[in-house]
Amino acid sequence: MNILLLGGGGREHALAWKLAQSPSLRKLFAAPGNPGIAECAACVTLDASDHDAVIAFCRSEDIALVVIGPEAPLVDGLADSLRREDIAVFGPSRAAAQLEGSKAFTKALCDRAAIPTAAYLRCDREADALAALDDFDLPVVIKADGLAAGKGVIIAQTADEAQQAIANMFAGGFGAAGQEIVIEAFMQGEEASFFAITDGETVVPFGSAQDHKRVGDGDTGPNTGGMGAYSPAPVLTSELTRQVMERIIEPTVATMKAEGMPYSGVLYAGLMLTDQGPQLIEYNCRFGDPECQVLMLRYQGDLAALMLATAKRELADAAAPRFDDITALTVIMAANGYPNTPDKGGVISGLDRAADRGATVFHAGTARDGNHLVASGGRVLAVTATGGSVGEAQRLAYDGVDAIHFPTGFCRRDIGWREVAREAGLTA
């Protein structure tokens, strides 16, 4: 079958890399793609916000499945437009994508479905938000309600920080995403990411990961879209996985179906592992980035077939997802200045040397400038490797990083540090 993959980041390169290995694939198109994706797909110019243009392309190229990578087209309702034209699509409807598009929507759903999550208040006026701070202990979490590219979350350690975060959001610091905010109680514990695939009725686990949101070593500095990740997450034991499925994922899918907005696609749950058990931090309605990169290196099945079965509501008849027992770890190489204003245009070389050292390099923010590969975004490359342990995968990934010449870029040097410490018998 012919497949159209929408997106052009590191997540989409990982998806393209895995889809290209699917026996059921005939031809893979990507829009807009990137230089890495171009190695395994035909990149085309197509505006995902122009639903008619996407539909026309699908008709002209006999597309059997559309895979929507980023969250914005999902929140915009592209999946609905495609389904109305009987084009199979992997990704939730506009109504279901509210799970990511609105923090307040998800918190209200947790209330209705008795899903464990932090106490919260939703505010649409700055004065109300400032007054509500008195109801929360410090530290306190301030979130922009809408899409903010993974950056609209502030963990305020002091009242002044909380007040400044609220003022910044209502002043437009996160654009339209901050017109409403959610104030949450801070949860103590370790974070983990859990993934499930669902067609709206059947739901199956699809692996776990742990990412690193802070820009600096030792989890310091501002939040980013993610500076690295590893999979699986050993802290998510089989017992905790059972609890996540029974208390969080399955009630979410059942409630969405019962309320007339069945969820179809990948459901990505950000979790806090607390003394009271796993609690939901937030949902994403697409694969994470860089979590997708480590999941795809471990996934052993036919991704195209799994996605098509999901799109056609035939997941119950599909083979259960299979993963290699190895650990995969990825390190993000970002442009200097990220997560604020990245230094674009820096020349990159040495990707072939990284491959010779066993690393798989996924392109995120790259472009071609003549014969040169250059940085075109904040997060530029995801250098990924596998090993028998987190420590081994970490060593091999940094071997790949060190083979790459990117003088206007940087990376964290401690991705996987908690699990490496545990493997060494130290306290993480």
N, C-alpha and C positions, 0 to 999 in steps of 0.2 A: 504494500500500500504506500501511497504518497502521504507525507506528513508535513505540516507547516508548523514550525516552532517560532513563537513570537518572543522577542527579547534579544538583548545583546550584551549581557553581563556574564560574570563568572558562573552563576547558576545555570544560565542557558548553554554555556559552553560544555558544562558537565553533562547536561541533559542531551545535547547534541552528540557528544562523545559516546554516551551509552546507547542512545537511539540508533546511531550508525552501526552498532553491533547487533541490532535486532534482526533475526532471520526473516521476520515478517515485513521488513522495510524494503520498499522499492527505491524511492527517492526522497531525500530530506531537503526541505527548503527552510531557510531561517530569515526572519526580518526583525531588525536590520542585521543581526549577526555582528561579528567582529572578526579580526584577523585569525583568531584561533578557531572560531566556529567555521570559517571559510575552508578549513582543512577537512571538514567532514560533512559540509552541507553547502547547498547553493544559496548564497546570500542575495536577497532581493530587497528593493526599496518598497516599503509598505508601511503606511501609517496605521497603527493599531487603533487609533481613535476614530478612524474613518471606517465604520463598520461595513458600509456598502462596498468599499474598495477591497476589504478583506474577503468578503463573501464572493465578489467577482473573481478574485484571484483563486479562491478555492474551486470555483466552477471551472475556470480555464485550465487549471493544472490537475484536475481530478483528485483533489485532496480528500483523503478518507478520514483524517483526524487532525484537529488543530490542538496544539499544546500551548497554553498560555503561561508563560514563565513569570512575568512580573505581576505585582498586585494591582497596579493602577488600571489596566484594562479590565480586570475582573470586577473591581468596584464600579467601573464605568458601564458594566453590563454587556461586554462583548460576547460572553458565553451565551447570554439570552438571545442576542441577535443571530448567532450561528445556529443555535438549536431551532429557532423558528424557521430556518431554511433547511432543516434536516441535515445539518453538518455536524458530525460527531466532534465533541470538544472535551478536553480534559481540563476541568476547572469549574468552580462553582458559579452559580447565578449571581446577579447583582444583589439580590436579597440575602443569599447565603454568605456572600463576601463581606457583609456587614460585620462578621466575626472579626475581620481584621480592620475594616474601614472605620469602625467606631468602637472605642474602648468601652463606652457607656452601654452600647448594645450588648456586648459580650458579658459585662458585669450583670446586667439585668437578666440575661438568659441564665447565668449562674444562679441568680436568686430563684428563678422559676423552676430550674431543674435540680436544685440543691447540690450544685457542684462546688466543691471546696475552693475558696479563693479568699483574697484579703478583703477586709472591710474597706468600704469606699464611700465617697460622695461625688456626684456629678454636679458641676457648676457651669453656668453659662454667663455669669457676671463676675467681674474681678472682685467687687466688694464682697459678694457672697463667698467666694473662694478664700479670700483673706480671713473672713470671719470663721470659716469652717476649720481653719488650721488649729483652732483651740481644741477641737475634738480629737486631734491626733497627737500621739507621742512622736518624739524625734528618734531617729531619722524618719522622714516622711517622703513618700513617692508622689511626684507631680508628673502627670502624663497629659500630653496633647491628645484630644479625643480621636482625631483623624490620622491619615497617613502622613508620616514624617520621616520616611526613609530610614527607619530604625533609630532615629536620633531624638525623638520627642519625649524622652523619659529622663527626668532629673531626680536623683536621690539626694534630697536636701538634708544635710547634717545639722543645720541650724535654722532657727526661725527666719533669720535674714535671708539665707539661701532660698528657703521656700517662698518667701515673699517676692524675691527677685525673679524666681522661676515663673511664678504666677503672672507677675507684671510683664515679663518678657513674652509669655505665650499670648496673653490678651493684647499685647502691643503688636502682634504679628510676627514674632520671632520664628515661628514655625508655619507661617502663612495661614491658610484657611484651617489647617489641622488644629490650631490652637484657639479657635473661636469658642470651643467648649473644652473643658478639661475634666480630668478625673483625679481626685486626690485619694491615695490609697495608704493604708497602714503598711508599714515596712515589715516584710516577712524575713525571719531568720532561717538560714539553711543554705543548701548548695543548689545552684541552678542546673537544670538539664533540659534537653530538648527531646521531645518524643514525636514521632511521625506515624500517621495512619493513613491508609487509603480507603475511601468509601465511595459507593455509588448512590448513597442516600438511604440505603437499607443495610446491605452487608458492609462490614467494616473489618479491616485486617491491619495488624501492626506493620509498620514499615521502618523499623530501626530507631536508633537513638544516637544522640551526639551531645557534646558539650562545646560551647563556643566561648569566645573571649571578646566581650563588647568594649572594654576600655582600651584606649589607644596605646597606653604605655605598659611597660613591664611591671609586674606586680599588681596588675589591675589598677593602674593609676590613670588619671586624666579623664577627659570627657568620653561619653559613650560614642560608639561608631556603629556602622552597619555590621561590624564583625571583623576582627583581626586574625582569626584563625579558629580551627575546630578540630575535634577528633571524634571518631566513631569506632565501636560503640562506646556508650557511657557506662562503665562498670558500676557506677553508683546506682544505676537503674537496674536493680536485681530483678530476677524473674517474679518475685513476690510484689515488688513495687510496680513492675510493669502490669501485673494483673490488676492491682489497685487503680492504676491510671486508666486502664481500659474500662473497668467496671464503674468507677466513680466519676470519671471526667469525659473520656472520649465517647463511650456508648450512650450516656445520657444526653450528650450534646447532639449526636446524630439523631437519636430518637426524638428529641424535642424539636429540632429543626424540621424533621419530617412531619410531626404532628401539627406543627404550626404553619404548614403549607409552603415551606421553603427548604426542601430537601437539599442536603449538601452533597456535592459530587466533586471528587478530586482528592488532593492531598490535604490533610488537616495537620497542621504543625502546632503542637502545644508547647509553649514555654512554661516550664514547671519550676516550682520551688519545693525542694525536699525538706520538709519541716519535721519537727518532733511529733507533730500530729498527723503526719503522712503527706503525700504529694498534694500540692495545691496549685491551681492554675494561675499563672501570671498573666498570660495573654495568648491569643490565637493568631496565627498567620494562615492565610488561605492559599499559600503556595509553598514550594520548597524553600528552605532557608538558603542564605548565601553568607557564609561559606559552608553551611552544613550539607548542602546538596553535593558539593564536591566530594566529601568523604563518604557519603552514602552511595554515590554512584560507583566509586572505586570498589565498594564491597558487594554491591548488588549483583546477583548471579543469574537473574532471569531475563526474559524477553520483555524489556521495558515497553516497547511499542504495543505488544499484545496485552500487557497489563493495563496500560492506559486506555486502549480501545475497549477492553472489557468493562472498565469503569465507566467510560463515556456511554456505553450501550446498556448500562445497568445489568451486566452479566458477570459481576465480580464473584458471585457465589459459585460460578462454574469455572473460574480461572484458577490456575495453579497458585498456591500460596507463595508469597514473596520469600526468596531464599537469599541469604547473605553469607559471604565468606567469613570464617572465624577470625581472620586477621584484623588488625587495627589499621585504620587509615587516619592520617593527620595532615592538615593543610595549614600553611603559613601565608598570610596575605602580605604582599609587597605593595605598599601604598606610596603615593606621591607626597613629597614633602609639603606640609601645610594641612594635610588631611587630619581631622574631619572638617576643618574650616575651609579655606580657599586653597585647593591643591595646586601644585606647581606642574602645569601641563606642558607637554612637548619634550620632556626628557627622553633621550635615546636609550633604548634597551637592547642588550645583546647577551648572548650566552645561553639562550634557551636550549640549544642543541646539547651544550655541555651538561646542563641540568638533566636532560633526558638520558644522557649517557651514564649519569650517576643513579639512575633509577627513578627519578622524579617525573610525575605527570604534571605539566604546567597548564593550568586553565587561564585563559585570558578574561579579564574583567573590564578594565578601562584602557584598552589599547587601540591604536590606529596605525595605518601605514602613511609614512611621509616619504615618498619616493621609495628608495630601497631600505629605509630605516623603519624599525618598529618603535613607536613612541607612546608615551603615556598620554591618555586622553581623558582621564577621570581621576577620582580620589583613590579608590581601590583598583589596583592595576593588574596584578597577577595573583593567582592562588597556586602556590607550589606545594604539591601533594605527594605523599609517599605512603607506603604500607610496610608493616612489620609485624613480628610476632608479639609485640608489646607496644604500649604507648611510647616508652623510652626509645625503642628501636625505630619506630616510625618517626619520632621526633628527630632523631639523629639523621636519618636519611632525608627527611624533608629539608633540614637546614643544610645538608650537603648540597642539595639542589639550589637552595637560596644562594649559597656562597659561590656557586658556579655562574650566577647571573650577574651581569654588569649593569647596574641601574643607579648611577651616582646621584640622581635627584629623587631617589626613593628611600624608604626605610621599612622596617618591619619590627614586630616584637620578637624577642629572642627567647621567650619562655612559654610558647604555646604548649599546652598539656602539662603545665607545671604541677598541678594538684595530683594528677594520677601518676606522674613520674615519681613524685615524692612518696606516694602510697606504695608504688611498686618497689621502692627502695627501703620500705619499712619505716619511713619517716612520717610524721604527722603533717597532713596537708592543711 
